Amino acid sequence: MLIIPAVDLMGGRAVRLRQGKKTEQTVYFHDPVEPAVAFARDGAKLIHVVDLDGAFEGRPKNTESVRRIVEAVGPDVAVELGGGIRSIESIERCLELGIIRVILGTAILKKPSLLPRALKKFGVERIVVGLDARNGKVAIRGWEEITERDALTLAREAAETGAVRIIYTDIATDGMLTGPNLEALKNISQAGLAVIASGGIATLEHVRAVSSLERLGIEGMIIGKALYDGRIALKEAITAAGSLAVDQ
């Protein structure tokens, strides 16, 4: 199973938020290239970058930092990007930076025609649906707005549109280090999409727990705060996820 370290950008710095709240921000690196390069050195094959300013403001804001990260990690490490990408033009500009795929979240609700257009224009491997939910309800606009839309229903609709992959974030566990919401992951897997899990992973046991769901279509997990706080070493997480797959 793929272990995907996260770099969250705000004001050009690498930060982490608790449950997505702007007021509960911790700055880990003033230069976000530093953690990205360290993750690449420690074996990451894919880095998850989120433009938090973009998510809150509705348009990409940390483009220069993203460009520097892509250039620094080189061709052997891919970068995916989410946050404020809400038009075909924004997708094009992000891909021109060397991003392997972009994540559409708020846009799939606010601009229903964007997802099918993007899938057709860029291909299913370049577009990922980002579903962030609290108690099964989808959150948008940098998690500032909780909608009445059911996450599983929206995931199924995305699959019917042609999407093949989603990143599912459980907001209640994100940044809390309390463990992933395994039941929510099992539930969302019913949509029949490849799922990347995000939120709550803080120990190698958590890594193994998510890895045990690979048979359900969970293909990877994003880890952020636990790496920055030193609770998990990236190399150990990669080994734990890989060894479980071998055991199974």
C-alpha positions as CSV (number, residue, x, y, z in Angstrom):
1,M,0.0,0.0,0.0
2,L,1.2,3.5,-0.9
3,I,2.3,5.8,2.0
4,I,1.9,9.4,0.9
5,P,3.4,12.1,3.1
6,A,1.6,15.5,3.1
7,V,2.9,19.0,2.7
8,D,0.2,21.6,3.5
9,L,0.9,25.1,2.3
10,M,-0.2,28.4,4.0
11,G,1.5,31.7,3.3
12,G,4.3,29.8,1.5
13,R,5.1,27.7,4.6
14,A,4.6,24.1,5.5
15,V,1.9,23.9,8.2
16,R,-0.6,21.6,9.8
17,L,-4.1,22.4,10.9
18,R,-6.2,20.7,13.5
19,Q,-9.4,19.5,11.9
20,G,-8.8,22.0,9.1
21,K,-9.2,25.1,11.4
22,K,-7.2,28.2,10.3
23,T,-7.0,29.3,13.9
24,E,-5.3,26.1,15.0
25,Q,-2.2,26.2,12.8
26,T,1.3,24.9,13.5
27,V,4.2,26.1,11.3
28,Y,6.7,23.3,10.8
29,F,8.9,24.6,8.0
30,H,9.2,28.1,6.7
31,D,10.5,26.6,3.5
32,P,8.1,23.8,2.3
33,V,10.8,22.3,0.1
34,E,12.6,21.0,3.1
35,P,10.1,18.4,4.2
36,A,9.4,17.5,0.6
37,V,13.0,16.7,-0.1
38,A,13.3,14.8,3.2
39,F,10.3,12.7,2.2
40,A,11.7,12.0,-1.2
41,R,15.0,10.9,0.4
42,D,13.2,8.6,2.8
43,G,11.4,6.7,0.0
44,A,8.2,8.5,-0.8
45,K,7.0,7.8,-4.3
46,L,4.2,10.4,-4.2
47,I,3.8,13.6,-2.1
48,H,0.4,15.1,-1.3
49,V,0.4,18.9,-1.4
50,V,-2.5,21.0,-0.4
51,D,-2.7,24.7,-1.0
52,L,-4.7,25.7,2.1
53,D,-4.9,29.4,1.1
54,G,-6.3,28.3,-2.2
55,A,-8.9,26.1,-0.5
56,F,-10.1,28.9,1.6
57,E,-10.0,31.6,-1.1
58,G,-11.2,29.5,-4.1
59,R,-8.1,29.9,-6.3
60,P,-4.5,28.6,-6.2
61,K,-2.3,30.9,-4.0
62,N,0.9,29.0,-3.4
63,T,1.9,28.3,-7.0
64,E,5.5,29.3,-6.6
65,S,6.0,27.0,-3.6
66,V,4.4,24.1,-5.5
67,R,6.7,24.7,-8.5
68,R,9.8,24.7,-6.2
69,I,8.6,21.4,-4.5
70,V,8.1,19.7,-7.9
71,E,11.6,20.8,-9.1
72,A,13.3,19.9,-5.8
73,V,12.0,16.3,-5.6
74,G,12.9,15.6,-9.2
75,P,11.4,13.1,-11.7
76,D,11.4,10.1,-9.4
77,V,8.9,11.4,-7.0
78,A,5.4,12.5,-8.1
79,V,3.4,15.3,-6.6
80,E,-0.4,15.6,-6.4
81,L,-2.1,18.9,-5.6
82,G,-5.4,20.1,-4.2
83,G,-6.8,23.3,-2.9
84,G,-8.7,26.0,-4.8
85,I,-8.6,24.2,-8.2
86,R,-12.0,25.0,-9.5
87,S,-11.7,25.5,-13.3
88,I,-10.3,23.8,-16.4
89,E,-7.8,26.7,-16.6
90,S,-6.6,26.1,-13.1
91,I,-6.1,22.4,-13.7
92,E,-4.1,23.2,-16.8
93,R,-1.8,25.6,-14.9
94,C,-1.3,23.1,-12.2
95,L,-0.4,20.3,-14.6
96,E,2.0,22.7,-16.3
97,L,3.9,22.9,-13.0
98,G,4.7,19.2,-13.3
99,I,2.0,17.9,-11.0
100,I,1.0,14.3,-11.8
101,R,-2.6,14.8,-10.8
102,V,-5.0,17.4,-9.4
103,I,-7.6,17.0,-6.7
104,L,-11.1,18.4,-7.2
105,G,-13.1,18.9,-4.0
106,T,-15.4,21.9,-3.6
107,A,-15.7,22.3,-7.4
108,I,-17.5,19.0,-7.9
109,L,-20.4,20.3,-5.9
110,K,-20.3,24.0,-6.9
111,K,-19.6,23.3,-10.6
112,P,-21.1,19.9,-11.4
113,S,-20.0,20.1,-15.1
114,L,-16.3,20.5,-14.2
115,L,-15.6,16.9,-13.2
116,P,-16.9,15.2,-16.4
117,R,-15.2,17.9,-18.5
118,A,-11.9,17.5,-16.6
119,L,-12.0,13.7,-16.9
120,K,-12.6,13.9,-20.6
121,K,-9.9,16.5,-21.3
122,F,-7.1,15.3,-19.0
123,G,-7.9,11.6,-18.4
124,V,-9.0,9.7,-15.4
125,E,-5.5,9.3,-14.0
126,R,-4.9,13.0,-13.8
127,I,-8.0,13.9,-11.9
128,V,-8.8,12.8,-8.3
129,V,-12.0,13.5,-6.4
130,G,-11.3,14.9,-2.9
131,L,-14.1,14.0,-0.5
132,D,-13.8,15.5,3.0
133,A,-16.5,14.5,5.4
134,R,-17.7,15.0,9.0
135,N,-20.1,12.3,10.2
136,G,-20.6,11.2,6.6
137,K,-21.5,14.7,5.3
138,V,-19.4,16.4,2.7
139,A,-17.4,19.5,3.7
140,I,-16.3,22.2,1.2
141,R,-14.5,25.5,1.0
142,G,-11.6,24.4,3.1
143,W,-13.9,22.5,5.5
144,E,-15.6,25.8,6.5
145,E,-19.0,24.6,5.2
146,I,-20.6,21.3,6.0
147,T,-23.2,20.4,3.4
148,E,-26.1,18.0,3.6
149,R,-24.6,15.8,0.8
150,D,-23.9,12.2,1.8
151,A,-20.3,11.3,1.1
152,L,-21.0,7.8,-0.2
153,T,-23.7,9.0,-2.5
154,L,-21.4,11.7,-3.9
155,A,-18.6,9.1,-4.4
156,R,-21.0,6.9,-6.3
157,E,-22.0,9.8,-8.5
158,A,-18.3,10.5,-9.2
159,A,-17.8,6.9,-10.2
160,E,-20.8,7.1,-12.6
161,T,-19.2,10.2,-14.1
162,G,-16.1,8.3,-14.8
163,A,-13.8,9.0,-11.9
164,V,-11.6,6.1,-10.7
165,R,-10.0,7.5,-7.5
166,I,-10.9,9.5,-4.5
167,I,-9.0,10.9,-1.5
168,Y,-11.3,10.5,1.5
169,T,-10.5,12.6,4.5
170,D,-12.3,12.2,7.8
171,I,-12.3,15.7,9.3
172,A,-13.0,14.6,12.9
173,T,-9.7,12.7,13.0
174,D,-7.5,14.9,10.8
175,G,-4.6,16.3,12.7
176,M,-5.8,14.7,15.9
177,L,-3.5,11.6,16.0
178,T,-6.4,9.5,17.4
179,G,-6.4,6.9,14.7
180,P,-8.2,6.5,11.3
181,N,-11.9,6.1,11.0
182,L,-11.9,2.6,9.6
183,E,-15.7,2.3,9.5
184,A,-15.9,5.4,7.3
185,L,-13.3,3.9,5.0
186,K,-15.2,0.7,4.7
187,N,-18.3,2.6,4.0
188,I,-16.8,4.8,1.3
189,S,-15.2,1.8,-0.4
190,Q,-18.7,0.7,-1.4
191,A,-18.6,3.3,-4.2
192,G,-16.2,1.0,-6.1
193,L,-13.5,3.6,-6.5
194,A,-9.8,3.3,-5.5
195,V,-9.6,5.1,-2.2
196,I,-6.7,7.0,-0.6
197,A,-7.3,7.4,3.2
198,S,-6.5,10.6,5.1
199,G,-6.9,11.6,8.7
200,G,-5.8,10.4,12.1
201,I,-2.9,8.1,11.3
202,A,-0.4,8.4,14.2
203,T,1.2,5.0,14.8
204,L,2.5,2.0,12.9
205,E,-0.5,0.1,14.2
206,H,-2.7,2.6,12.5
207,V,-0.7,2.1,9.3
208,R,-1.3,-1.6,9.5
209,A,-5.0,-1.2,10.2
210,V,-5.5,0.9,7.1
211,S,-3.3,-1.5,5.1
212,S,-5.6,-4.4,6.1
213,L,-8.4,-2.7,4.1
214,E,-6.4,-3.0,0.8
215,R,-8.7,-5.8,-0.3
216,L,-11.6,-3.3,-0.2
217,G,-9.9,-0.9,-2.6
218,I,-8.0,1.2,-0.2
219,E,-4.8,1.8,-2.2
220,G,-2.9,4.3,-0.1
221,M,-2.9,6.6,3.0
222,I,-1.8,10.2,3.6
223,I,0.2,10.9,6.7
224,G,0.9,14.4,7.9
225,K,1.2,15.5,11.5
226,A,2.5,12.2,12.8
227,L,5.5,12.5,10.4
228,Y,6.2,16.1,11.4
229,D,5.9,15.3,15.1
230,G,8.2,12.3,14.8
231,R,5.6,9.8,15.9
232,I,6.2,7.8,12.8
233,A,9.2,7.6,10.6
234,L,8.3,7.5,6.9
235,K,10.7,4.6,6.2
236,E,9.1,2.5,8.9
237,A,5.6,3.3,7.7
238,I,6.5,2.3,4.2
239,T,8.0,-1.0,5.5
240,A,4.9,-1.7,7.7
241,A,2.5,-1.2,4.9
242,G,4.6,-3.3,2.5
243,S,5.2,-6.1,5.0
244,L,1.5,-6.4,5.7
245,A,0.7,-6.7,2.0
246,V,3.3,-9.5,1.7
247,D,1.8,-11.3,4.8
248,Q,-1.7,-11.2,3.3
